[in-house]
Every structure is written in C-alpha cells, then in structure tokens.
C-alpha cells in the first residue's frame, strides 16, 4: 500500500462530464462532492471543467462551494480551454476562456483552486514542425495567461500520431525559466479502436517527455489497472498501473522505447510487485523516493470519467482492501 499510494496518490482527475460516463453537470458535481469524502479519496485530485461551463458550474455547485469555503477545503479544478485550427484563433480563444476562468476564481475565492488548464494545440503549430514557431506561440500564450493572473501549469494536448518534437523542445526551453509551467497531454484512447494509440507511439511519447524533462498527463481509456481487451472499444486498451509504472521506471532507469513498450503492454498485475519500500517490474525497481520524484516532475495525473471503476479494479486485484 505504501508504494501503491505513492505511485497513484492524487492521480485521478475526475472527468464525469465526458464520455463514456457523460453525466449531466449537476450529477457530476454531486458525485464529485461524495467522492471527496470517500475513504479512497487519496486517488482523487481534480474536477475536470470546460471553461465555457464556468458560469453553469458556479450556479449548480453553489451549495457545495459555499460549504467548501466555510470548511477551508476548496475544490481543485483543472479546466479545459478551447483552441482553434490556426494560431491566431487559438490565442483568441485562450484569452476568451481565460477571462471566464478568471471570473470563476474572482467570484469564488477560497472555494475553488484551479491547479492547471488543458488546451489542444492548434493544427497550424502541430503541422509546422517548427521549434521557433512553437516557442513564439508559447511566449504569446503565457503572456495572455500572465495578464489574467493565471500563473498555472498548462497541459498542451498533442496529436500522438504526428511528430511533436518541436513542441517538446519549446516546452523544455520555457521550463528553463518557469519550472513546470509548460506540460504535455497525451490522449491514449477513446470510444473506438482507431482512437487507441499503439504502445510504440506511447512509449516514444514517454521517452521524449523524459528526455526533455517535460511534465505530462494522460487521458481517455484508463479505467482499469492493467492493459486488457475492451469489448466495447474492440481492442486492447492501456491500464493506469501500466502507464504510471512505465513513467516511473522509464524516468528512473532511462528505459528504452522497447522496454517501455513491453511494460505498457503488460497484462498481468502480478508482474508488477509492490512492497513497503517500492515496486518492481522484471529487474527494474523504483523506491518510494523514486516514485515521488517522477510524480513531481514527470507524470502528474490521468483523466477518468469514473472514480469507482479504478478503485473497484484495485480491490479486485487485492492491491487495496
């Protein structure tokens, strides 16, 4: 439990508003309020909220936010900002959604903490493969956020099926002056087989993030602990223990993409051995100090539309009581 909790503590961003759960806003708010008091709330970190729904959120959650303010126990949020196909469109939408986010924070000080925001990169930048253009875009984007007093990490969603080395390099460059400000977001799956990225592609993304020392998060399809066949999707999907184990061991031991791929494809929970001192896979070990280090500078969290599925799977695997 010590190593497992170090690996997975405060890792789940609750995305109940999104498929496949796709709960109405009031139901997602109510469920998150309950989860915050669950005995296994150690897994939980944030509520995933689109910025364009900030006003509706404030209205629907007014009772819960009032209680959070009184109890000095604010809701932690990661907010999704819109983007556009062109860099100009993306920056305009960033400012527009940033203003909505600023309004939410100003009107609910003490009740809401925005830990991060998540933004798809514009196609123009993704397709350019131009590091200088990426650096220029980041500079302008963070200038806008700074003007709005939103000095928070931004997870920029890349297209894993396209080269994003120029984005990773630009993020690394920005982080040299503002540590941990520029992060990456990897979408690992979806509702169809075509939306699930290959283990080779994800291993390359992990390796690149590690080489450039850029923090990252994951989203989509990570409801169960280990890699498995999902009949609803029609293919094998990743497990959250796979990806977190691969991130920690990959960062700690400089694993090759081949080794990362093997761990990402591991289907047996028994292959990952947890103890009070750390965990191991094959001949690779990570101490609790190693785990905490990578969680602080590497893989931050994963988005899941369910809190209870991951918890129930950990129970089924007898990893938690």
Secondary structure, DSSP 8 states (H G I E B T S, - for coil): -HHHHHHHTT-EEE-TTSTTT---HHHHHHHHHHHTTSTTGGGEEEEEEEGGGHHHHHHHTHHHHHHHHHHT--EEEEEEE---SSHHHHHHHHHHHHHHHHHHHHHTTTTEEEEEEEEE--HHHHHH--HHHHHHHHHHHHHHHHHTT---EEEEE--TTS--HHHHHHHHHHHTTSTT-EEEEEE---SSGGGS--HHHHHHHHHHHHHHT--EEEESS--SSS-EEETTTTEEE--HHHHHHHHHHHHHHT--HHHHHHHHT---GGGEEE-SSEEEETTEEEEHHHHHHHHHHSEEEEEES-SHHHHHHHHHTTS--
